[in-house]
Amino acid sequence: MTDRAYSLFEEQQGARGINLNEVKAKLKGLSIETPSWGYGDSGTRFKVFQKEGVPRNPFEKFEDAAQVHKLTGLAPSVAIHIPWDKVEDYGKLKSHAESLGLAIGAINPNLFQEDDYMLGSVTNADAAIRRKATDHLLECVDIAKETGSRDISLWFADGTNYPGQGNIRKRKAWMQESLGEMYKALAPNMRMLIEYKCFEPAFYHTDLADWGMAYNLAQKLGPQAEVLVDTGHHLQGANIEHIVAYLIDEKRLGGFHFNSRKYADDDLIVGTVNPYELFLIFYQILSAASDRDEAIQSCVNNIAYMIDQSHNIEAKIPAMLRSVLNVQTQFAKALLVNHEEVEAAANRGDVLAAEHAVRSAFEFDVAPLLRSYREEQGLSVDPMGDYLASSYGKDIAVRGKGGASW
């Protein structure tokens, strides 16, 4: 039945001009970085529900991440957060990751959990606190050099809650000054990925409130600074696909933090609330992949796909499996868009035909395709089922509660 389902799917796609061998080759190139903090106890500012078996240290976080990669073949790197994942010997952590078939991915500084940063970190009116924050950024550059990490992901909680609380223009200058010092410390192969957020925890103004501010700052810093798009960090109704297309055209889209939201930065499993949005993001990326401009192709080929979610009520490893599999599903669907058909319809002004050419790809059931692909790659054809049937979840219960958390 499975072979028959795939044969029918192949026949169907062939009639649409889609070569499934090419689709599978592109599926093989997809990698999704999982976050170390997604394996530990994490949650909202109201309550963190502790689970049995969560990692007690960064080494155990990588062991859990290895389960996700082994089953899916999708998650070969793990982002770390400093100081949550601070260790005495990063070379030892790197070797441990490599022994598990993983690499240390993006380094994420933490400039939002200390009392000193209540009124800002790199934008604080107190020069001593700005110095402290900048020194932490430089520390993370050094860690990236030790771990062989390419990317440093930057998110700032800096902002104000009331008019007059801070001088907005001075804060803008202080941020640029701090990041400029950090930028100069980067190795030639490294990137600074600048994230933004429209609100929370600052509610009157956020120092980096949208993609335009992040883009402007990246432009001023230099070519090793790019924009990171978190899919939960936008106001209701924001057209994230438009932002993605714009940043690609400017060759400044560095990566994503994938999650899902219903209202704001809900940090839910990606693809669970609005999978069509995720599909349309990939549609824009894949549309640009065939551009003749080599700089645009280079931008598309170097996008970092990363998960950033708060698994508060969910079991950690199954939640991460669901996250990366949802991304793979929407990526696979986006690979079925016939871009020539879309462009032809758009050029002749046939609005409905153009929209149909995009939407029809989203409506296909790609389960037969993904099953065939996984079989060919020697991967589990049912990653979630195989994990739940394994003893790993029970084995790690001996860790008890109260593992490494935020």
C-alpha positions as CSV (number, residue, x, y, z in Angstrom):
1,M,0.0,0.0,0.0
2,T,2.8,2.4,0.8
3,D,4.6,1.8,-2.5
4,R,1.4,2.2,-4.3
5,A,0.7,5.5,-2.5
6,Y,4.1,6.8,-3.5
7,S,3.7,5.7,-7.1
8,L,0.4,7.5,-7.3
9,F,2.0,10.6,-5.7
10,E,4.9,10.4,-8.1
11,E,2.6,10.1,-11.1
12,Q,0.5,13.0,-9.9
13,Q,3.5,15.3,-9.4
14,G,5.1,14.3,-12.7
15,A,1.9,15.5,-14.4
16,R,2.5,18.8,-12.7
17,G,6.1,19.0,-13.9
18,I,7.6,18.2,-10.5
19,N,10.6,15.8,-10.4
20,L,10.6,14.0,-7.1
21,N,14.2,13.0,-7.4
22,E,15.1,16.7,-7.3
23,V,12.7,17.2,-4.5
24,K,14.4,14.5,-2.4
25,A,17.8,15.9,-3.1
26,K,16.7,19.3,-1.7
27,L,15.1,17.5,1.3
28,K,18.5,16.0,2.0
29,G,19.9,19.5,2.2
30,L,17.5,20.7,5.0
31,S,19.0,20.9,8.5
32,I,17.3,22.4,11.5
33,E,19.2,23.5,14.6
34,T,17.6,22.6,17.9
35,P,18.2,24.7,21.1
36,S,19.8,23.3,24.2
37,W,17.2,25.1,26.3
38,G,14.4,23.3,24.6
39,Y,15.5,20.1,26.3
40,G,15.5,21.5,29.8
41,D,12.8,22.9,32.1
42,S,11.5,26.1,30.6
43,G,8.3,28.0,30.5
44,T,6.5,31.3,30.9
45,R,7.3,34.0,33.4
46,F,4.4,32.7,35.5
47,K,5.5,29.1,36.1
48,V,8.0,26.5,35.0
49,F,6.7,22.9,35.4
50,Q,9.5,20.6,36.2
51,K,9.6,17.3,34.4
52,E,11.4,14.1,35.3
53,G,14.4,13.2,33.2
54,V,15.3,16.6,31.9
55,P,19.1,17.2,31.5
56,R,21.2,18.2,34.5
57,N,24.0,19.8,32.4
58,P,24.8,20.7,28.8
59,F,26.3,17.3,28.1
60,E,23.0,15.6,28.8
61,K,21.2,18.2,26.6
62,F,23.3,17.1,23.7
63,E,22.5,13.4,24.5
64,D,18.8,14.2,24.2
65,A,19.4,16.2,21.0
66,A,21.2,13.2,19.5
67,Q,18.0,11.2,19.8
68,V,16.2,13.8,17.6
69,H,18.9,13.8,15.0
70,K,19.2,10.0,15.0
71,L,15.5,9.5,14.3
72,T,15.0,12.3,11.8
73,G,18.4,13.1,10.2
74,L,17.3,16.7,10.4
75,A,19.0,18.2,13.5
76,P,22.8,17.9,13.3
77,S,23.6,21.0,15.5
78,V,22.5,22.4,18.8
79,A,22.5,26.0,19.8
80,I,23.7,26.9,23.3
81,H,22.9,29.7,25.6
82,I,25.4,31.4,27.9
83,P,25.5,31.2,30.9
84,W,22.8,28.5,30.9
85,D,25.3,26.2,29.1
86,K,28.5,27.6,30.6
87,V,31.2,24.9,31.1
88,E,34.8,25.0,32.2
89,D,36.0,23.3,29.0
90,Y,34.2,24.1,25.8
91,G,36.6,21.8,23.9
92,K,35.3,18.9,26.0
93,L,31.7,19.9,25.2
94,K,32.5,20.1,21.5
95,S,34.2,16.7,21.6
96,H,31.1,15.3,23.4
97,A,28.8,16.7,20.8
98,E,30.9,15.3,17.9
99,S,30.9,11.8,19.6
100,L,27.1,11.9,19.3
101,G,27.2,13.0,15.7
102,L,26.4,16.6,16.5
103,A,28.0,20.0,16.3
104,I,27.7,23.1,18.6
105,G,25.6,25.6,16.7
106,A,24.8,29.2,17.4
107,I,26.0,30.9,20.6
108,N,23.3,32.9,22.3
109,P,24.3,35.5,24.9
110,N,22.0,36.2,27.8
111,L,21.4,39.9,28.6
112,F,18.0,39.7,30.3
113,Q,18.1,37.7,33.5
114,E,20.3,39.7,35.8
115,D,19.1,42.5,38.1
116,D,21.6,44.9,36.5
117,Y,19.7,44.6,33.3
118,M,16.3,45.6,34.6
119,L,16.6,49.0,32.8
120,G,18.6,47.7,29.9
121,S,21.8,46.0,29.1
122,V,23.7,47.6,26.1
123,T,21.3,50.5,26.2
124,N,21.4,51.1,30.0
125,A,22.1,54.7,31.1
126,D,24.7,53.4,33.5
127,A,28.0,53.1,31.5
128,A,29.3,50.4,33.9
129,I,26.3,48.1,33.1
130,R,26.8,48.8,29.4
131,R,30.4,47.7,29.8
132,K,29.4,44.6,31.6
133,A,26.9,43.7,28.8
134,T,29.5,44.3,26.1
135,D,32.1,42.2,27.9
136,H,29.5,39.3,27.9
137,L,29.0,39.7,24.2
138,L,32.8,39.5,23.7
139,E,32.9,36.5,26.0
140,C,30.4,34.8,23.6
141,V,32.6,35.6,20.6
142,D,35.5,33.8,22.3
143,I,33.3,30.8,23.1
144,A,32.2,30.7,19.4
145,K,35.9,30.6,18.4
146,E,36.5,27.8,20.8
147,T,33.5,25.7,19.7
148,G,34.0,26.4,16.0
149,S,30.5,28.1,15.9
150,R,29.7,30.3,12.9
151,D,26.8,32.3,14.3
152,I,26.1,34.4,17.3
153,S,22.4,35.0,17.8
154,L,21.5,38.3,19.5
155,W,18.2,39.1,21.2
156,F,17.8,42.0,23.6
157,A,15.0,42.6,26.1
158,D,16.1,46.2,26.2
159,G,13.4,48.8,26.1
160,T,11.2,51.0,28.3
161,N,7.7,50.8,29.8
162,Y,6.9,54.5,30.1
163,P,7.5,57.7,28.1
164,G,10.5,59.6,29.5
165,Q,12.0,56.5,31.1
166,G,14.9,56.5,28.7
167,N,16.3,58.6,25.9
168,I,15.5,56.6,22.8
169,R,18.1,58.2,20.5
170,K,20.9,57.8,23.1
171,R,19.9,54.2,23.6
172,K,20.1,53.6,19.9
173,A,23.6,55.0,19.8
174,W,24.7,52.9,22.8
175,M,23.5,49.7,21.2
176,Q,25.3,50.5,18.0
177,E,28.5,51.3,20.0
178,S,28.3,48.0,21.9
179,L,27.6,45.9,18.9
180,G,30.2,47.7,16.9
181,E,32.8,46.6,19.4
182,M,31.6,43.1,19.3
183,Y,31.5,43.1,15.5
184,K,35.2,44.0,15.4
185,A,36.0,40.9,17.5
186,L,34.3,38.5,15.1
187,A,36.5,36.0,13.2
188,P,36.2,36.3,9.4
189,N,33.9,33.3,9.1
190,M,31.5,34.3,11.8
191,R,28.2,36.1,11.6
192,M,26.2,38.2,14.0
193,L,22.5,37.5,13.7
194,I,20.4,40.4,15.0
195,E,16.9,39.5,16.3
196,Y,14.1,41.9,16.9
197,K,10.8,41.9,18.9
198,C,7.9,44.3,18.8
199,F,7.2,44.1,22.6
200,E,7.7,42.1,25.8
201,P,9.2,42.5,28.3
202,A,9.3,46.2,27.3
203,F,5.9,47.6,26.6
204,Y,6.3,51.3,25.7
205,H,9.2,50.9,23.3
206,T,11.7,48.1,22.4
207,D,15.1,49.2,21.3
208,L,15.0,46.7,18.4
209,A,11.3,46.6,17.6
210,D,11.2,45.3,14.1
211,W,13.1,43.9,11.1
212,G,13.8,47.4,9.7
213,M,15.6,48.4,12.8
214,A,17.6,45.2,12.9
215,Y,18.4,45.6,9.1
216,N,19.5,49.2,9.6
217,L,21.8,48.2,12.4
218,A,23.2,45.3,10.3
219,Q,23.9,47.6,7.4
220,K,25.8,50.0,9.6
221,L,27.9,47.2,11.3
222,G,29.0,45.5,8.1
223,P,28.5,42.4,5.9
224,Q,29.0,39.9,8.8
225,A,25.8,41.2,10.5
226,E,22.5,39.9,9.3
227,V,18.9,39.7,10.4
228,L,17.3,36.9,12.4
229,V,13.6,36.4,12.0
230,D,11.7,34.9,14.9
231,T,8.3,33.8,13.7
232,G,6.7,34.7,17.0
233,H,8.1,38.3,17.2
234,H,5.6,40.2,15.1
235,L,2.4,42.2,15.6
236,Q,-0.9,40.5,14.6
237,G,-1.4,40.5,10.9
238,A,2.3,41.0,10.0
239,N,3.2,39.5,6.6
240,I,6.3,37.5,7.6
241,E,6.7,36.1,4.1
242,H,7.0,39.7,2.8
243,I,9.7,40.4,5.4
244,V,11.6,37.3,4.3
245,A,11.4,38.1,0.6
246,Y,12.6,41.7,1.3
247,L,15.6,40.6,3.4
248,I,16.6,38.0,0.9
249,D,16.6,40.6,-1.9
250,E,18.8,42.8,0.3
251,K,21.1,39.8,1.0
252,R,20.6,40.2,4.8
253,L,18.4,37.3,5.9
254,G,20.7,35.3,8.2
255,G,18.3,32.9,9.8
256,F,15.1,31.9,11.6
257,H,14.0,31.1,15.1
258,F,11.0,28.9,14.4
259,N,8.1,28.7,16.7
260,S,4.3,29.3,16.5
261,R,2.0,31.8,18.1
262,K,-1.7,32.6,18.3
263,Y,-1.4,36.0,20.0
264,A,2.2,37.1,20.6
265,D,5.4,35.4,21.5
266,D,3.7,32.2,22.6
267,D,6.7,30.0,21.8
268,L,4.5,27.1,20.7
269,I,5.7,24.2,18.5
270,V,6.2,25.5,15.0
271,G,3.5,24.7,12.4
272,T,0.8,24.0,15.0
273,V,-1.2,27.2,14.8
274,N,-0.6,28.5,11.2
275,P,1.2,25.9,9.0
276,Y,0.3,27.8,5.9
277,E,2.4,30.7,7.0
278,L,5.4,28.4,7.5
279,F,4.8,27.0,4.0
280,L,4.6,30.4,2.5
281,I,7.9,31.4,4.1
282,F,9.6,28.4,2.4
283,Y,7.8,29.3,-0.8
284,Q,9.5,32.7,-0.8
285,I,12.9,31.2,0.0
286,L,12.7,28.5,-2.7
287,S,11.4,31.0,-5.2
288,A,14.6,33.1,-4.6
289,A,16.8,30.0,-4.7
290,S,16.7,29.9,-8.5
291,D,17.6,33.6,-8.9
292,R,20.5,34.2,-11.2
293,D,22.0,36.7,-8.8
294,E,24.8,34.8,-7.1
295,A,24.6,37.0,-4.0
296,I,21.0,36.1,-3.5
297,Q,21.7,32.4,-4.0
298,S,24.5,32.7,-1.4
299,C,22.1,34.3,1.0
300,V,19.5,31.6,0.6
301,N,22.0,28.8,0.9
302,N,23.3,30.2,4.2
303,I,20.0,30.7,6.0
304,A,20.2,29.1,9.5
305,Y,17.0,27.3,10.4
306,M,16.8,27.1,14.1
307,I,14.1,26.2,16.6
308,D,13.4,28.5,19.6
309,Q,10.5,27.3,21.6
310,S,9.3,27.0,25.2
311,H,8.3,23.4,25.9
312,N,6.5,24.1,29.2
313,I,3.7,21.6,29.3
314,E,5.0,19.2,26.6
315,A,7.5,16.3,27.0
316,K,10.8,17.8,25.8
317,I,12.1,15.3,23.2
318,P,8.7,14.5,21.6
319,A,8.1,18.2,21.4
320,M,11.4,18.7,19.6
321,L,10.6,15.8,17.3
322,R,7.3,17.3,16.4
323,S,8.9,20.7,15.8
324,V,11.5,19.5,13.3
325,L,9.1,17.2,11.5
326,N,6.6,20.0,11.1
327,V,9.3,22.1,9.5
328,Q,10.3,19.3,7.2
329,T,6.6,18.7,6.1
330,Q,6.1,22.4,5.1
331,F,9.4,22.5,3.4
332,A,8.5,19.4,1.4
333,K,5.2,20.9,0.4
334,A,6.9,24.2,-0.7
335,L,9.2,22.1,-2.9
336,L,6.1,21.0,-4.9
337,V,5.3,24.6,-6.0
338,N,5.7,24.9,-9.8
339,H,7.3,28.3,-9.9
340,E,7.0,28.5,-13.7
341,E,3.2,28.0,-13.5
342,V,2.9,30.6,-10.8
343,E,4.9,33.2,-12.8
344,A,3.1,32.5,-16.0
345,A,-0.3,33.0,-14.3
346,A,0.9,36.2,-12.6
347,N,2.4,37.6,-15.9
348,R,-0.9,37.2,-17.7
349,G,-2.8,38.7,-14.8
350,D,-4.7,35.6,-13.8
351,V,-4.9,36.2,-10.1
352,L,-6.9,33.1,-9.2
353,A,-4.6,30.7,-11.2
354,A,-1.5,32.2,-9.6
355,E,-2.9,31.7,-6.1
356,H,-4.1,28.2,-6.9
357,A,-0.7,27.2,-8.2
358,V,0.8,28.1,-4.8
359,R,-2.0,26.8,-2.6
360,S,-2.4,23.5,-4.4
361,A,1.1,22.5,-3.4
362,F,0.2,23.1,0.3
363,E,-2.8,20.9,0.0
364,F,-0.9,17.8,-1.1
365,D,-0.4,15.0,1.5
366,V,3.4,14.6,1.5
367,A,3.4,11.6,3.8
368,P,4.2,9.1,1.0
369,L,7.0,11.3,-0.2
370,L,8.6,11.7,3.3
371,R,8.2,8.0,4.0
372,S,10.0,7.1,0.8
373,Y,12.7,9.6,1.4
374,R,13.3,8.3,5.0
375,E,13.5,4.7,3.8
376,E,16.1,5.7,1.2
377,Q,18.1,7.5,3.8
378,G,18.0,4.7,6.2
379,L,16.0,6.7,8.7
380,S,13.1,5.9,10.9
381,V,9.9,6.1,8.8
382,D,8.0,6.9,12.0
383,P,10.3,9.0,14.2
384,M,7.8,9.9,16.8
385,G,6.4,6.3,17.1
386,D,9.9,4.8,17.3
387,Y,10.9,7.2,20.0
388,L,7.9,6.6,22.1
389,A,8.4,2.8,21.7
390,S,12.0,3.1,22.7
391,S,13.2,2.9,26.3
392,Y,15.1,6.2,26.2
393,G,12.4,8.3,27.9
394,K,12.2,5.8,30.7
395,D,16.0,5.5,30.9
396,I,16.6,9.2,31.5
397,A,13.9,9.3,34.3
398,V,16.7,8.4,36.7
399,R,17.9,12.0,36.3
400,G,15.0,12.9,38.5
401,K,13.4,16.4,38.6
402,G,15.2,19.8,38.8
403,G,17.6,19.5,35.9
404,A,19.3,22.3,34.1
405,S,16.7,25.1,33.6
406,W,16.6,28.7,32.5
